[in-house]
Amino acid sequence: MTPPLTRHNRPRQVLDAIAAANASLDDDDREAKYAKLAESPYRFFRGTNHLYWSDVWHDWRFALYGGLPETQTWLQGDAHVYNFGAYGHHDDAVRYGMDDFDDAMVGDYQYDLWRLAISLVLDARENAGLSRKGIDKSLETLIEAYLDELDDHAEGEVPGAVNLETAKGPLEPFLEKVARKESRAKMLDKWTVLGDDGRRLAVDERPEKLARLPAHLGSQLRKAVEEEYRGTLRGARAEAEEDHFRVKDMARRLDAGTGSLGLDRYYVLIEGGRDHVHDDVILDVKQQTAPEGWRLMNAAEKRDWRRAFAHEGARHAAAFTAIAEHPDIYLGWLHLGDTVFSVRERSPFKEDFPTHKIDGDKPYRKLAKQWGRILAREHLRGGQALNPDDPGTFARAVTGRVEGGQEHFVDMISTLAFSYADCVARDHATFVESR
């Protein structure tokens, strides 16, 4: 007898969802992305954010410690431990935090906190080799640090970013090394070539990372940068002289990211200043699509979304401005036909923390404490943006919901994180076996 058909077939659901999410990619891009997904459970988790959102979108546990308008904030949208890293922009100061807001949206804080906790389990198993007990303590540290940061700033004030002066534990030598080894000059040396006719992108020298654009696309992109993009800038950069944005060279960026692999992405070299040989600026022009949570909204919610954000470039810029302590002064957007792209400066200091080099439970817990506090600070800033008349609304709402139940809150998220990490491992095995 053939069993009745049901929707409760996890392997089939996973494979169908991955196929649907990547249906628009050409064969080469799809194969490249699938090869990355197959590398490990954590890499799989990073590249299938759509599965996570589908799984937790209507999870009843949200109601226990949130699920209210007041517990919503600007979310990072793809919170995992390798979306923390070193970064720095126009002021050449090195900082550590989250600097990727492609999936940012407004929603309950627990979407981010749960995903970050799950990623910690996967990373600690895969890269740091921690024991179950060690991972459990790191999870507890992460969650408690998040709550402590909210409790310390219930009136809405937000402390500064982690930098060379404030970094603690493993982050201190990491940021010192980044500051010592990386610079704008080294970034330009890596991605560009200086010849008799000026500076150009190193397309011939780095064919695995950069490709020349066809003439018609190059012309279209140049016009969009020099005309539309300039009109989206704010502050002093919007007042910069016209020659500052003169396009010197353009190229397609290849093989970047995991979840975003297959989306169009370009590097545009502009004049920048003229006072120094390293004043040139590389703009990172990246195709923006709706965040994963948008797919799961009903029709009314999607209409409200579009009333709030004319397009995903505007949404990305709004999120970046709300969450980041130091929004990129080159932040903006442009269109190529009907496709919208975010525009920002390529950071000279972009570097992931190598968690595989952490030796032991204690250093990992110190890092987990920083992750919890940094996520809380981003949520505090996001809450301020949503509630400018009472910037402490979000912090008080969350701490009020958790008050008296912190031990259960920690246990609930820890149990969820371990269980979902086990599910990711099974999903990853299903995917690998299907290839």
HUMO-V860217 format. One record per helix or strand of 2 or more residues. SS is the DSSP state (@ for helix, = for strand). FROM is the first residue (numbers start at 0). TO is the last residue. If there is no record, write none. Layout:
# HUMO-V860217
ss=SS from=FROM to=TO
ss=SS from=FROM to=TO
This chain:
# HUMO-V860217
ss=@ from=9 to=20
ss=@ from=26 to=36
ss=@ from=40 to=46
ss=@ from=48 to=55
ss=@ from=61 to=64
ss=@ from=68 to=70
ss== from=71 to=74
ss=@ from=80 to=82
ss== from=83 to=86
ss== from=94 to=97
ss== from=104 to=107
ss=@ from=109 to=127
ss=@ from=131 to=151
ss== from=161 to=162
ss=@ from=169 to=180
ss=@ from=183 to=190
ss== from=191 to=194
ss== from=197 to=200
ss== from=209 to=210
ss=@ from=214 to=230
ss=@ from=234 to=237
ss=@ from=241 to=244
ss== from=246 to=252
ss== from=264 to=269
ss== from=280 to=286
ss=@ from=291 to=294
ss=@ from=298 to=307
ss=@ from=311 to=322
ss== from=331 to=335
ss== from=338 to=344
ss== from=350 to=351
ss=@ from=354 to=356
ss=@ from=360 to=385
ss=@ from=392 to=401
ss=@ from=405 to=433
